[in-house]
Every structure is written in structure tokens, then in C-alpha cells.
Amino acid sequence: MEDKLKTIIIDDELLARNLIKSYMQGADNVELVGECENGFEGVKMINELKPDLIILDIQMPKITGLEMLELLDHKPEVIFSTAYDQYAIKAFEHNAIDYLLKPFSRERFLEAIKKVSERIIKGDFNSESTSKLSEELRGGFLDRIVVKDRSKIHIIPVDQVIYIEAMDDYVLIHTDEGRFVKQKRMRYLEEVLNPSEFVRIHRSSIVKVNEIKELQQYEKESYVVILNNKTKLKVSKSGYKKLKEILNF
């Protein structure tokens, strides 16, 4: 790390950004290298400038701060900033990443900066802990999936998803509009998609229940599902059990 923390502020409120900038004047070890008002700009700026630290609002239009973090190639330290205390409670319980609950004081801001500085100096930063915490903060089932494809960001409502296919550390999301690759594991999606709407029929596939046209047996105790678009997918024993429960047959 250089002497100063290269920092980007990402917040859709101009007043909030200006307040943070005024607080930063009291921190000798922080250098502001950029600011932006939404997650689309944030992804581009972070991947280009590669800051040490971002001060990130969670609730923003277009895409949330949590969704933005999923799209980053460069993984900086994060100080979350939000007006919603239900997020703060969970974050502090994990005691991994600092959190500023609006409105916050200059002293509280400088305390967060000091904590990040010490963590970086000690080499304690772990981008996986940031990703894990982001997932836990999300709360509830997903209603959309955000995917980065080169310079484009796609927002896919889950009701447009037909099925999801495993590809090592990535997943391939199939929709009527095409296929989209996202760096996530199947276990995560299995947990955050509504189980009344999506079922994991195999270690390599999750299917939208309403897209299942029929279930066929092709060998003893071996089955495939046929989807409305005629796609055929293997069903594991555990997947068959889940289908029996959810389809009630």
C-alpha cells in the first residue's frame, strides 16, 4: 500500500458525498481519487483506478451497492454507508468490515478510516469476507440477478430465468433473451432463489418450476426433466425427491 489510501466515494446523494469529502480533510492518510453517484459508474471507476478503499452506499438506484460489489474485477477494502440500520446490526455482528450508519460524525468516520488502515498494514484484508458479508447483508430472496458482460451490465429479473447451469466457479443463466455468465457458485443461488419457484434438480442445474413441462424416466431410477423450450436436464436422486415434494406427485 502507498502512504495514502486511494479512495473512491460512491453515493447517489450529492450532500452525502460532500460531507464525506469534508471529513476526509481530517485524514492525512486518505487520498480521494474519484467519486460517482451510481453503481454502473462505480464498477468502471474502481476497475480503472484500482483504489485501496471505497466508501459505498448500499441503497442506490439502478443497482445497489451490494450488487455492484459482485461485478468488480478489482477488490478494494469497503466501508459501507447507509441509512438503514437493519444492515448495520448484521454487519457489526460479523465485525469484519466497518460500517457508517447515516448520519455519522467526523470522529466516527475517522475511526473507520483508521480501522481500514490498520487492517491493510497488517495484511488482514480478505476479499472473500467482503463477498460473504455482502451476501449475508442482502436479506430475503433475489428478485433479480445482475451480470457484467464486458462493458455491459445486465439486470435479469428472476422471473425471466429458465434454468441455471453450473460451470466450475461460474454459472450460466439461461433466459429467453440469451445466456449470461456470472461468477457465483450454485450453492449460493440455491440459497437466495425462492424455493417455491426454483428447484435444484442436479448438482449442475437449478430449474424454474413453472418451466418444467414433464418428467421422464429413461433408465431404472434415472430421470430427466423436459422444459417448455424442449431442453432436457438430468435429475439426481435428491433432485427427484425435491421434485416430488414441490410438484406433489
SERO-4910 file (N, C-alpha, C, O; in steps of 0.05 Angstrom, whole numbers):
BEGIN
 pado doro    nc1    nc2    nc3   cac1   cac2   cac3    cc1    cc2    cc3    oc1    oc2    oc3
  Met    A     17    -24      0      0      0      0     17     25      0     38     25     13
  Glu    A     10     46    -14     24     71    -14     18     85     13      2     76     29
  Asp    A     31    109     17     28    123     42     -1    131     47    -11    131     70
  Lys    A    -16    137     25    -44    145     28    -62    125     16    -55    111     -4
  Leu    A    -86    122     28   -106    104     18   -120    117     -6   -134    137     -3
  Lys    A   -116    106    -29   -131    116    -53   -160    108    -49   -167     85    -47
  Thr    A   -177    128    -49   -205    124    -41   -225    135    -61   -221    156    -73
  Ile    A   -247    120    -66   -269    129    -83   -294    129    -66   -300    111    -50
  Ile    A   -310    150    -69   -336    152    -56   -358    146    -76   -358    157    -98
  Ile    A   -376    128    -68   -398    120    -86   -424    123    -70   -430    108    -52
  Asp    A   -439    144    -77   -464    151    -63   -481    167    -82   -471    185    -95
  Asp    A   -507    161    -84   -524    175   -102   -532    203    -92   -544    218   -107
  Glu    A   -526    209    -67   -533    235    -56   -509    254    -56   -488    248    -44
  Leu    A   -512    277    -69   -490    296    -70   -482    306    -43   -459    310    -37
  Leu    A   -502    311    -26   -497    321      1   -480    301     17   -462    309     32
  Ala    A   -486    276     14   -471    255     28   -442    254     18   -424    251     34
  Arg    A   -439    256     -8   -411    256    -19   -395    280     -9   -372    277     -2
  Asn    A   -408    303     -9   -395    327      0   -387    326     30   -366    335     38
  Leu    A   -405    314     46   -399    311     74   -375    293     78   -357    299     94
  Ile    A   -374    271     64   -352    252     67   -326    266     58   -305    263     71
  Lys    A   -327    282     37   -303    296     27   -294    316     48   -269    320     52
  Ser    A   -312    329     62   -304    348     83   -291    333    106   -272    342    118
  Tyr    A   -302    309    113   -290    293    134   -262    283    126   -244    280    143
  Met    A   -258    277    101   -232    267     92   -210    287     95   -186    279     96
  Gln    A   -216    312     97   -196    333    102   -182    329    128   -160    340    133
  Gly    A   -195    315    146   -182    310    172   -167    284    174   -157    276    195
  Ala    A   -164    270    151   -150    245    149   -126    248    131   -129    249    107
  Asp    A   -102    249    143    -78    253    127    -70    229    110    -55    232     91
  Asn    A    -81    206    117    -73    181    102    -93    173     81    -92    151     71
  Val    A   -111    192     73   -131    186     53   -128    205     29   -125    229     33
  Glu    A   -130    194      5   -129    210    -19   -154    204    -36   -158    181    -44
  Leu    A   -170    224    -41   -194    220    -58   -185    219    -87   -174    239    -97
  Val    A   -191    196   -100   -183    194   -128   -208    194   -147   -205    195   -171
  Gly    A   -232    193   -135   -256    194   -152   -281    192   -136   -281    184   -112
  Glu    A   -303    201   -148   -329    198   -136   -350    193   -158   -346    202   -180
  Cys    A   -371    179   -151   -392    175   -171   -419    170   -157   -419    166   -132
  Glu    A   -440    171   -172   -467    172   -160   -483    146   -164   -506    145   -156
  Asn    A   -472    126   -178   -486    101   -181   -467     78   -185   -443     82   -190
  Gly    A   -478     54   -183   -461     30   -185   -449     25   -212   -428     13   -214
  Phe    A   -463     33   -234   -452     30   -261   -426     45   -264   -406     34   -273
  Glu    A   -426     71   -255   -402     87   -256   -381     75   -237   -357     75   -243
  Gly    A   -391     65   -214   -373     55   -194   -356     31   -204   -332     30   -199
  Val    A   -369     13   -218   -355    -11   -228   -333     -2   -247   -310    -11   -245
  Lys    A   -339     16   -265   -319     25   -285   -296     40   -271   -273     34   -277
  Met    A   -303     58   -253   -282     73   -239   -264     56   -222   -239     60   -222
  Ile    A   -276     37   -207   -259     20   -190   -241      2   -206   -217      0   -199
  Asn    A   -251    -10   -227   -234    -27   -244   -212    -12   -258   -191    -23   -265
  Glu    A   -217     14   -264   -197     30   -278   -176     42   -258   -152     40   -263
  Leu    A   -185     53   -235   -168     67   -217   -156     49   -195   -136     56   -183
  Lys    A   -168     25   -191   -158      6   -171   -152     19   -144   -129     19   -136
  Pro    A   -172     30   -131   -168     43   -105   -162     22    -83   -168     -1    -86
  Asp    A   -151     33    -61   -147     16    -37   -174     13    -22   -178     -8     -9
  Leu    A   -191     34    -24   -214     35     -7   -237     48    -23   -233     67    -38
  Ile    A   -262     37    -18   -286     51    -28   -304     56     -5   -307     39     13
  Ile    A   -317     79     -5   -338     85     15   -364     84      0   -370    100    -18
  Leu    A   -380     63      6   -401     54    -11   -429     56      2   -433     44     23
  Asp    A   -447     70    -11   -475     70     -2   -488     44    -11   -482     34    -33
  Ile    A   -505     32      5   -518      7     -3   -542     12    -20   -545      0    -41
  Gln    A   -560     30    -11   -585     34    -25   -581     56    -46   -581     80    -40
  Met    A   -578     47    -72   -575     66    -94   -594     57   -116   -601     34   -118
  Pro    A   -602     76   -133   -619     69   -156   -603     52   -177   -578     51   -175
  Lys    A   -617     40   -195   -605     23   -216   -594     -3   -205   -607    -24   -208
  Ile    A   -571     -2   -192   -561    -26   -178   -552    -18   -151   -542      4   -147
  Thr    A   -556    -36   -131   -548    -30   -104   -518    -32   -100   -504    -43   -118
  Gly    A   -508    -22    -78   -480    -25    -72   -472    -54    -70   -449    -61    -78
  Leu    A   -489    -71    -59   -482    -99    -56   -480   -112    -83   -463   -129    -88
  Glu    A   -499   -106   -101   -498   -117   -128   -473   -107   -143   -461   -122   -158
  Met    A   -465    -82   -139   -441    -71   -151   -416    -87   -143   -399    -92   -160
  Leu    A   -414    -94   -118   -391   -109   -109   -387   -135   -123   -364   -144   -127
  Glu    A   -409   -148   -131   -407   -174   -145   -394   -171   -173   -385   -191   -184
  Leu    A   -394   -147   -184   -385   -143   -211   -356   -134   -214   -346   -130   -236
  Leu    A   -343   -131   -191   -316   -119   -192   -294   -139   -199   -294   -162   -189
  Asp    A   -275   -131   -216   -251   -146   -220   -231   -140   -199   -217   -158   -189
  His    A   -228   -114   -193   -210   -105   -171   -226   -105   -145   -248    -93   -144
  Lys    A   -215   -116   -124   -230   -119    -98   -216   -101    -77   -197   -109    -65
  Pro    A   -227    -76    -73   -216    -59    -52   -228    -64    -25   -246    -80    -22
  Glu    A   -216    -51     -5   -229    -51     22   -255    -35     19   -258    -18      1
  Val    A   -275    -41     36   -301    -28     35   -309    -17     62   -308    -31     82
  Ile    A   -318      8     62   -333     18     85   -361     24     75   -365     41     59
  Phe    A   -380      9     86   -408     13     77   -419     38     91   -412     44    114
  Ser    A   -437     52     77   -450     75     87   -480     73     80   -487     69     57
  Thr    A   -497     75    100   -525     71     95   -542     84    117   -533     89    139
  Ala    A   -567     89    110   -586    100    130   -603     78    142   -620     83    159
  Tyr    A   -599     53    133   -616     31    141   -602     14    163   -584     -1    157
  Asp    A   -612     16    188   -597      4    210   -600    -26    211   -584    -39    224
  Gln    A   -619    -38    197   -621    -67    197   -597    -80    184   -589   -102    192
  Tyr    A   -585    -66    165   -560    -76    154   -537    -74    174   -520    -92    176
  Ala    A   -536    -51    188   -513    -46    206   -512    -66    228   -490    -75    235
  Ile    A   -534    -74    239   -535    -94    260   -521   -120    252   -504   -130    266
  Lys    A   -527   -130    228   -515   -155    218   -485   -150    213   -469   -168    220
  Ala    A   -478   -128    202   -450   -123    195   -433   -122    220   -411   -133    221
  Phe    A   -442   -108    241   -427   -106    265   -424   -133    279   -404   -138    292
  Glu    A   -444   -149    277   -443   -176    289   -420   -192    278   -406   -207    292
  His    A   -415   -188    252   -392   -203    239   -366   -190    245   -345   -203    244
  Asn    A   -366   -164    251   -341   -149    259   -319   -153    239   -296   -156    246
  Ala    A   -326   -153    213   -306   -157    192   -300   -132    177   -277   -126    170
  Ile    A   -321   -117    170   -318    -93    154   -332    -70    167   -354    -74    179
  Asp    A   -320    -47    166   -333    -25    181   -357    -14    167   -361    -19    143
  Tyr    A   -373      1    182   -400      8    173   -406     35    185   -403     40    209
  Leu    A   -415     54    168   -423     80    177   -454     83    174   -464     82    152
  Leu    A   -467     87    196   -496     90    196   -503    120    195   -497    135    214
  Lys    A   -515    128    174   -522    156    170   -543    165    190   -562    150    196
  Pro    A   -541    189    201   -519    208    198   -496    201    217   -500    193    240
  Phe    A   -471    203    208   -448    196    224   -430    221    227   -430    239    211
  Ser    A   -415    221    249   -398    243    256   -370    241    242   -363    220    232
  Arg    A   -355    263    243   -328    263    233   -311    243    249   -295    229    237
  Glu    A   -316    242    275   -300    224    292   -305    195    285   -287    179    284
  Arg    A   -330    189    280   -337    161    272   -325    154    245   -316    132    241
  Phe    A   -325    173    227   -313    169    200   -283    164    203   -273    145    191
  Leu    A   -269    180    218   -240    177    221   -233    151    235   -212    139    230
  Glu    A   -251    142    253   -247    116    266   -248     94    246   -232     75    247
  Ala    A   -267     96    227   -270     75    207   -245     75    189   -235     53    181
  Ile    A   -235     98    181   -211    100    165   -187     88    179   -171     74    167
  Lys    A   -185     93    204   -162     83    220   -164     52    221   -143     38    218
  Lys    A   -188     41    224   -191     12    225   -183     -1    199   -170    -21    199
  Val    A   -191     12    176   -183      1    150   -153      3    146   -141    -16    136
  Ser    A   -141     25    153   -112     29    150    -97      7    165    -78     -5    155
  Glu    A   -105      2    190    -91    -18    206    -94    -46    194    -76    -62    194
  Arg    A   -118    -51    183   -123    -78    171   -106    -82    147    -95   -104    143
  Ile    A   -103    -61    130    -86    -64    106    -57    -67    114    -43    -83    102
  Ile    A    -48    -51    133    -20    -53    142    -13    -81    152      9    -91    147
  Lys    A    -32    -92    167    -28   -119    178    -32   -141    157    -25   -164    162
  Gly    A    -42   -134    134    -48   -154    113    -72   -171    119    -74   -194    110
  Asp    A    -91   -160    135   -114   -175    143   -137   -174    123   -158   -187    127
  Phe    A   -135   -158    102   -157   -155     83   -162   -181     69   -144   -195     59
  Asn    A   -187   -189     68   -195   -213     54   -220   -207     37   -242   -203     48
  Ser    A   -217   -207     11   -239   -200     -7   -262   -220     -5   -285   -214     -9
  Glu    A   -255   -245      3   -276   -266      6   -295   -259     29   -319   -264     28
  Ser    A   -283   -247     51   -300   -239     73   -319   -216     65   -342   -215     74
  Thr    A   -310   -199     47   -327   -177     37   -350   -189     21   -373   -181     24
  Ser    A   -344   -209      3   -364   -221    -13   -384   -236      5   -408   -235      0
  Lys    A   -374   -251     24   -391   -266     42   -410   -248     58   -434   -253     60
  Leu    A   -399   -226     68   -415   -207     84   -436   -194     66   -459   -190     74
  Ser    A   -429   -188     41   -448   -176     22   -471   -194     18   -494   -185     16
  Glu    A   -466   -220     15   -487   -240     11   -506   -241     35   -530   -242     33
  Glu    A   -494   -240     59   -509   -243     84   -526   -217     89   -547   -219    101
  Leu    A   -516   -195     80   -530   -169     84   -554   -167     66   -573   -152     72
  Arg    A   -554   -182     45   -575   -177     24   -603   -182     36   -620   -165     32
  Gly    A   -607   -204     49   -633   -209     62   -655   -216     41   -656   -204     20
  Gly    A   -671   -236     48   -693   -243     30   -684   -258      5   -660   -261      1
  Phe    A   -703   -266    -12   -697   -279    -37   -691   -259    -59   -702   -237    -58
  Leu    A   -675   -267    -78   -668   -249   -100   -693   -245   -117   -709   -263   -122
  Asp    A   -696   -220   -127   -717   -215   -147   -704   -208   -174   -718   -204   -194
  Arg    A   -677   -205   -174   -662   -201   -199   -634   -209   -195   -624   -212   -173
  Ile    A   -620   -214   -218   -592   -222   -218   -577   -203   -235   -585   -198   -258
  Val    A   -556   -191   -225   -540   -172   -240   -515   -185   -251   -501   -199   -236
  Val    A   -510   -182   -277   -488   -195   -291   -472   -175   -307   -484   -157   -320
  Lys    A   -446   -177   -305   -428   -159   -321   -418   -175   -345   -407   -197   -342
  Asp    A   -422   -164   -369   -412   -176   -394   -395   -156   -409   -405   -138   -422
  Arg    A   -369   -159   -406   -350   -139   -416   -357   -112   -405   -356   -107   -381
  Ser    A   -365    -93   -422   -371    -66   -413   -400    -62   -407   -408    -41   -398
  Lys    A   -417    -83   -411   -445    -81   -406   -453    -94   -379   -441   -113   -371
  Ile    A   -473    -82   -367   -485    -93   -342   -514   -100   -348   -530    -83   -355
  His    A   -521   -126   -344   -548   -135   -349   -562   -139   -322   -551   -151   -304
  Ile    A   -587   -130   -320   -604   -135   -297   -625   -155   -305   -643   -148   -321
  Ile    A   -624   -179   -295   -642   -201   -303   -663   -206   -281   -655   -217   -260
  Pro    A   -688   -199   -285   -709   -207   -265   -710   -237   -263   -708   -251   -284
  Val    A   -713   -248   -239   -712   -277   -236   -736   -290   -250   -734   -314   -257
  Asp    A   -757   -275   -255   -780   -288   -269   -774   -293   -299   -789   -305   -313
  Gln    A   -751   -282   -308   -742   -287   -336   -723   -311   -338   -715   -319   -360
  Val    A   -714   -321   -315   -695   -343   -314   -709   -369   -320   -730   -375   -308
  Ile    A   -698   -385   -339   -710   -411   -345   -696   -433   -329   -708   -448   -315
  Tyr    A   -669   -433   -331   -654   -452   -314   -625   -441   -311   -617   -424   -327
  Ile    A   -611   -452   -292   -583   -443   -286   -565   -468   -287   -572   -489   -275
  Glu    A   -543   -466   -300   -525   -488   -304   -498   -482   -291   -488   -460   -294
  Ala    A   -486   -502   -278   -461   -499   -264   -437   -500   -284   -438   -516   -302
  Met    A   -417   -482   -279   -393   -482   -295   -369   -476   -277   -359   -454   -277
  Asp    A   -361   -496   -261   -339   -492   -241   -347   -470   -222   -367   -473   -208
  Asp    A   -332   -448   -221   -337   -426   -202   -357   -406   -214   -362   -385   -203
  Tyr    A   -367   -412   -238   -386   -395   -251   -413   -409   -255   -415   -433   -252
  Val    A   -433   -393   -262   -459   -405   -270   -467   -393   -297   -460   -371   -304
  Leu    A   -482   -409   -312   -493   -400   -338   -523   -397   -334   -537   -416   -329
  Ile    A   -532   -372   -337   -561   -366   -332   -575   -366   -359   -569   -349   -376
  His    A   -594   -383   -362   -609   -385   -387   -635   -370   -386   -651   -374   -367
  Thr    A   -640   -352   -405   -665   -337   -407   -674   -338   -436   -660   -347   -454
  Asp    A   -698   -328   -441   -707   -325   -469   -691   -305   -485   -690   -307   -509
  Glu    A   -678   -287   -470   -661   -266   -484   -633   -276   -490   -619   -263   -505
  Gly    A   -625   -298   -479   -598   -309   -483   -587   -321   -458   -601   -326   -439
  Arg    A   -560   -326   -459   -546   -338   -436   -527   -318   -425   -514   -303   -439
  Phe    A   -524   -318   -398   -507   -299   -384   -490   -313   -364   -499   -331   -349
  Val    A   -464   -306   -364   -445   -319   -346   -441   -301   -321   -437   -277   -324
  Lys    A   -442   -314   -298   -437   -299   -273   -419   -315   -255   -421   -339   -253
  Gln    A   -401   -301   -241   -382   -314   -223   -395   -319   -196   -391   -303   -177
  Lys    A   -410   -340   -194   -423   -348   -169   -424   -378   -168   -423   -391   -189
  Arg    A   -427   -389   -144   -430   -418   -142   -459   -425   -140   -476   -409   -132
  Met    A   -466   -450   -148   -493   -459   -148   -505   -459   -120   -529   -452   -116
  Arg    A   -489   -465   -100   -499   -466    -73   -510   -439    -64   -531   -438    -51
  Tyr    A   -496   -418    -72   -506   -391    -65   -533   -386    -78   -551   -376    -65
  Leu    A   -535   -391   -104   -561   -386   -118   -583   -404   -107   -606   -395   -106
  Glu    A   -576   -428    -99   -597   -446    -88   -608   -434    -62   -632   -437    -56
  Glu    A   -591   -419    -47   -600   -408    -22   -615   -382    -26   -633   -376    -10
  Val    A   -609   -366    -47   -621   -340    -49   -645   -339    -69   -659   -318    -70
  Leu    A   -650   -361    -83   -673   -362   -101   -696   -374    -85   -693   -393    -70
  Asn    A   -720   -364    -90   -744   -374    -75   -748   -404    -81   -753   -411   -104
  Pro    A   -748   -421    -61   -750   -450    -65   -778   -459    -75   -781   -481    -84
  Ser    A   -797   -441    -73   -824   -447    -85   -824   -442   -115   -843   -451   -128
  Glu    A   -804   -428   -125   -803   -422   -153   -780   -435   -168   -782   -440   -192
  Phe    A   -759   -442   -153   -735   -455   -166   -728   -480   -150   -729   -480   -125
  Val    A   -719   -500   -164   -711   -525   -151   -685   -535   -163   -681   -535   -187
  Arg    A   -667   -544   -146   -642   -555   -155   -646   -585   -161   -649   -600   -142
  Ile    A   -647   -592   -186   -653   -619   -193   -628   -637   -196   -629   -661   -198
  His    A   -605   -624   -196   -579   -638   -200   -557   -619   -190   -561   -595   -188
  Arg    A   -534   -630   -184   -512   -613   -175   -504   -592   -196   -492   -572   -189
  Ser    A   -512   -597   -221   -504   -579   -242   -527   -562   -253   -523   -548   -272
  Ser    A   -551   -564   -241   -573   -548   -252   -594   -541   -232   -602   -557   -215
  Ile    A   -604   -516   -234   -627   -506   -220   -648   -498   -240   -641   -485   -260
  Val    A   -672   -505   -236   -693   -501   -256   -717   -485   -244   -724   -489   -221
  Lys    A   -728   -468   -260   -752   -454   -252   -775   -474   -254   -780   -486   -275
  Val    A   -790   -477   -233   -811   -498   -231   -831   -495   -254   -839   -514   -266
  Asn    A   -839   -470   -259   -860   -466   -280   -851   -472   -308   -867   -473   -327
  Glu    A   -824   -476   -312   -814   -482   -338   -813   -512   -343   -806   -521   -365
  Ile    A   -819   -528   -323   -818   -557   -326   -844   -567   -340   -866   -562   -330
  Lys    A   -840   -580   -363   -863   -590   -378   -870   -618   -370   -893   -625   -366
  Glu    A   -849   -635   -368   -854   -663   -359   -829   -675   -348   -807   -666   -352
  Leu    A   -833   -697   -334   -811   -713   -322   -812   -741   -334   -832   -754   -334
  Gln    A   -789   -749   -345   -788   -775   -359   -767   -793   -347   -746   -784   -338
  Gln    A   -774   -819   -346   -755   -839   -337   -741   -851   -361   -755   -859   -380
  Tyr    A   -714   -851   -361   -700   -863   -384   -684   -887   -377   -676   -902   -395
  Glu    A   -679   -892   -351   -667   -917   -341   -679   -922   -314   -693   -905   -303
  Lys    A   -673   -945   -302   -683   -951   -275   -673   -930   -256   -648   -927   -253
  Glu    A   -691   -917   -243   -685   -896   -223   -669   -872   -235   -656   -858   -220
  Ser    A   -671   -869   -261   -658   -846   -274   -679   -830   -289   -695   -841   -304
  Tyr    A   -678   -804   -285   -699   -787   -297   -687   -762   -310   -664   -754   -304
  Val    A   -702   -751   -328   -696   -724   -340   -721   -707   -338   -743   -717   -340
  Val    A   -716   -681   -336   -739   -663   -339   -738   -651   -367   -716   -646   -378
  Ile    A   -761   -646   -379   -763   -633   -405   -776   -606   -400   -798   -604   -389
  Leu    A   -763   -585   -408   -772   -558   -403   -791   -549   -426   -792   -562   -447
  Asn    A   -804   -527   -422   -822   -516   -443   -807   -510   -469   -819   -512   -491
  Asn    A   -781   -503   -467   -766   -498   -491   -752   -523   -503   -735   -521   -520
  Lys    A   -760   -547   -492   -751   -573   -501   -724   -581   -491   -713   -602   -499
  Thr    A   -712   -564   -474   -686   -572   -462   -690   -596   -444   -710   -597   -429
  Lys    A   -671   -615   -445   -672   -638   -427   -649   -637   -407   -626   -631   -414
  Leu    A   -656   -641   -381   -636   -639   -360   -638   -663   -342   -660   -673   -335
  Lys    A   -615   -674   -334   -614   -697   -316   -625   -690   -288   -622   -667   -279
  Val    A   -637   -710   -276   -647   -706   -249   -633   -726   -230   -633   -750   -236
  Ser    A   -621   -716   -209   -607   -734   -189   -628   -746   -171   -652   -738   -171
  Lys    A   -620   -765   -154   -639   -777   -135   -650   -756   -115   -674   -756   -109
  Ser    A   -632   -739   -106   -641   -718    -88   -659   -698   -102   -678   -687    -91
  Gly    A   -652   -693   -128   -669   -675   -144   -696   -686   -149   -716   -672   -149
  Tyr    A   -698   -712   -153   -723   -726   -158   -741   -723   -133   -765   -719   -134
  Lys    A   -728   -726   -109   -743   -724    -84   -754   -696    -81   -777   -692    -72
  Lys    A   -738   -676    -88   -747   -648    -86   -770   -643   -105   -790   -629    -98
  Leu    A   -769   -654   -130   -790   -651   -149   -816   -663   -140   -837   -652   -144
  Lys    A   -814   -687   -127   -838   -700   -117   -852   -682    -96   -876   -680    -95
  Glu    A   -835   -670    -79   -846   -653    -58   -859   -627    -69   -881   -620    -61
  Ile    A   -845   -615    -88   -855   -589    -97   -877   -592   -118   -895   -575   -120
  Leu    A   -877   -614   -133   -898   -618   -153   -921   -636   -142   -942   -638   -155
  Asn    A   -916   -647   -119   -937   -662   -105   -947   -686   -122   -971   -688   -128
  Phe    A   -929   -703   -130   -937   -728   -144   -927   -753   -130   -933   -775   -139
***
